[in-house]
Amino acid sequence: MHKPEDRSQDEDGFTLVELMVVIAILGLLTTFVVLNVLPAQGVAEREKARADIAVIEQALQMYRIDNRSFPSTADGLAALQQAPAGLARPERYRAGGYVQRLPTDPWGNAYLYQFPGQRGQVDIFSYGADGVPGGEDENADIGNWQG
């Protein structure tokens, strides 16, 4: 007759309680990471936008030095890559332009440009994550007039 095997204390595997404890710990760690990392992503996006705007502003300054004026609002930032049609002295335009490529803001929108600016000589800005004027936090406007 076959006798049922006795379960021994040293059996391999995990109990349901042990698995539940591990899952609870993983859930707590995930919550901690999400709460601390997601706000940092918003800060990083705003800092990238500020850095892009600074690079564009430097390119516009070089354009102004060479061409004696900033590009018009109508010519926009595209004037940094290709000479606008209405340049008084096209021979002053730098061969190859002033930027290799125009960056988009961290939310995938083109940076906006105004000359003359409402807040400075020129305004270079992004409307933030929501793409509309105004807003707070990640939806706030970011421009070269900010410190």
NORJONOR-V327825 format. One record per residue. RES is the residue in three letters. PSI is psi in whole degrees, 0 to 359 (none if undefined). OMEGA is omega in whole degrees, -180 to 180 (999 if undefined). D_FIRST is the distance of its C-alpha to the first C-alpha in Angstrom with 1 decimal. Layout:
BEGIN
res;psi;omega;d_first
RES;PSI;OMEGA;D_FIRST
RES;PSI;OMEGA;D_FIRST
END
This chain:
BEGIN
res;psi;omega;d_first
MET;138;-178;0.0
HIS;128;-177;3.7
LYS;130;178;6.3
PRO;141;-179;9.7
GLU;142;176;12.3
ASP;138;177;15.2
ARG;132;180;18.5
SER;158;-179;21.0
GLN;334;-175;24.7
ASP;26;180;25.8
GLU;142;179;24.3
ASP;155;178;26.8
GLY;174;-178;28.8
PHE;149;175;31.1
THR;165;179;30.8
LEU;322;179;32.8
VAL;316;179;35.3
GLU;318;178;35.9
LEU;319;179;36.6
MET;322;178;38.9
VAL;315;179;40.8
VAL;317;179;41.4
ILE;319;178;42.6
ALA;318;179;44.9
ILE;316;178;46.4
LEU;321;177;47.0
GLY;317;178;48.7
LEU;317;178;50.9
LEU;318;178;51.9
THR;315;178;52.7
THR;315;179;54.8
PHE;314;-179;56.6
VAL;315;-179;57.4
VAL;316;-179;58.5
LEU;333;-178;60.8
ASN;336;-177;62.4
VAL;319;-177;62.6
LEU;317;176;63.9
PRO;327;179;67.1
ALA;330;178;67.7
GLN;318;178;67.6
GLY;319;178;70.5
VAL;317;-180;72.5
ALA;321;179;71.9
GLU;317;179;73.1
ARG;322;178;76.3
GLU;323;176;76.9
LYS;318;179;76.5
ALA;317;179;79.0
ARG;319;179;81.5
ALA;317;177;81.2
ASP;315;-179;81.7
ILE;321;178;84.8
ALA;320;179;86.2
VAL;316;179;85.9
ILE;319;180;87.6
GLU;320;177;90.3
GLN;318;178;91.1
ALA;320;178;91.3
LEU;323;177;93.7
GLN;319;177;95.8
MET;319;177;96.1
TYR;314;-179;97.0
ARG;319;179;99.7
ILE;315;-178;101.2
ASP;322;-170;101.5
ASN;3;175;102.6
ARG;4;178;104.6
SER;158;173;102.5
PHE;159;174;99.0
PRO;153;178;97.8
SER;163;175;98.6
THR;321;180;95.9
ALA;321;178;96.2
ASP;328;175;95.6
GLY;194;-178;92.6
LEU;345;176;90.3
ALA;336;178;90.3
ALA;344;177;93.7
LEU;344;-180;91.8
GLN;329;-178;90.4
GLN;138;-178;93.3
ALA;129;177;97.0
PRO;155;-176;98.1
ALA;328;-173;100.8
GLY;20;-180;103.4
LEU;132;180;103.6
ALA;321;-180;107.3
ARG;81;-177;106.7
PRO;337;-180;103.7
GLU;343;178;104.5
ARG;342;-178;103.3
TYR;131;-177;99.8
ARG;130;177;97.4
ALA;130;-179;96.1
GLY;356;178;92.4
GLY;193;-174;92.6
TYR;346;173;91.5
VAL;147;177;87.7
GLN;314;178;85.4
ARG;151;176;83.4
LEU;123;-180;83.6
PRO;158;169;80.5
THR;159;179;79.0
ASP;168;-177;78.0
PRO;347;-179;74.3
TRP;9;174;73.8
GLY;8;180;75.1
ASN;153;176;78.7
ALA;146;173;81.9
TYR;148;-178;83.9
LEU;154;-174;87.1
TYR;141;177;90.6
GLN;132;172;94.0
PHE;124;-4;97.4
PRO;152;-178;99.3
GLY;161;176;96.4
GLN;338;-177;96.4
ARG;356;180;95.0
GLY;188;179;96.5
GLN;315;172;98.4
VAL;149;175;95.4
ASP;126;174;92.2
ILE;126;-172;88.9
PHE;166;174;85.9
SER;146;177;82.6
TYR;6;178;81.8
GLY;194;-173;78.3
ALA;327;-177;74.9
ASP;347;177;76.2
GLY;14;178;79.1
VAL;152;-178;81.7
PRO;147;178;84.4
GLY;193;178;83.6
GLY;172;-180;80.3
GLU;163;179;78.5
ASP;235;-178;75.8
GLU;347;177;74.5
ASN;357;-178;76.8
ALA;147;175;79.9
ASP;145;178;82.6
ILE;126;-178;82.9
GLY;171;-178;86.2
ASN;352;178;88.5
TRP;351;180;90.4
GLN;147;-177;87.5
GLY;none;999;87.3
END
